[in-house]
Amino acid sequence: DSFHSKALPAAERELAEITALAKEQGGEQYADLEKLAPWDITFWSERLKEQKFGITQEELRPYFALPNVLDGMFGLVERIFNIQVRPADGEAEVWHPDVRFFNIYDGSTEKHLASFYLDPYARPADKRGGAWMDVCIGKSEAVARDVPVAYLTCNGSPPLGDVPSLMTFEEVETLFHEFGHGLQHMLTSAIVGDVAGINGIEWDAIELPSQFMENWCYDRSTVYGFAKHHETGEPLPEEKFEQLKAQRTFNAGLAACRQLYLGQLDMELYSNYDPDNSEETIFDVQKRVASKYVPYSMPLPEDRFLCTFMHIFDGGYSAGYYSYKWAEVMSADAFGAFEEAGLENEEAVKKVGMSFRDTVLSLGGGVPPMEVFERFRGRQPSPEALLRHSGLQ
């Protein structure tokens, strides 16, 4: 509710701005309209975004060549976690010529800590879409496995001739996200297989390291370590970087209210609603929760969104949808520790990075997530960093 109290006024302001644009540019059918229909909100929101930022994913591709992005990402984790990521192509059998293989070593001892496969390009004929991290070999003392191995899979555009794979900024974020999952698997110190790496971690904390890594995509020194034109070597123009940062907070109030609404609706249905002893239908519950969290966008009488809300009925998020927002809170607060230390203060960043490695990335599922976070941060999570990052503070 403390987050909602900041998000709701922002959402109402954002909706008013979207509505004003629709009235201005939408012609007679919108001129006297008091309230936009749900489908109109989505359409005019995109028009407002184009008007405000004038930037497209495609025009940024030349600045995000995959080889450069990998070098920058590996350089970041070497800097903050004291590890070395080295190509090891040919050391392991691969299932396609495009697949790369890497080893990770401790930066101080040179110990071989882990390895991972990277399958970066789309292959529509034999590979499903999306991006994911998965376990190849888990760490386990019982079966004498000390070097965990991960799969990192993306679906980027393949190289064309002499032109390397060029990524959208969203794809860059996705790569950092999946690598965060991979790091938690690969840098674990837990030796019991069932709680090593990502195993056994409670649902509402599993996205912490992945979303944490995404924050570095908005850190100037990190981005300018890899964002350069693949032909000229020119760095990403300053105004484009500022636009990327501004886009991050676009309609943040609307987005936050929707996630809070869906999380609370899920929890209400699974924790409090009893269809056999209630005069309410599930659609009544939906309207009741919406009236608090998204009063500006109440469900229409014919709305049957709940019938397609597969996350909570068939997607594993039953009474757990809140974890999306909770993970954002935890990851933003974790990144806040680096901000407080000073992102340009190398020694301080390394110190905080090692603390993150020794807790969040190391302890696995054998220690409760709240205790892991408290060991790293010295306190329980606070929403203040996420509010600040979202422009809602």
Disulfide bonds with the S-S distance in Angstrom:
none
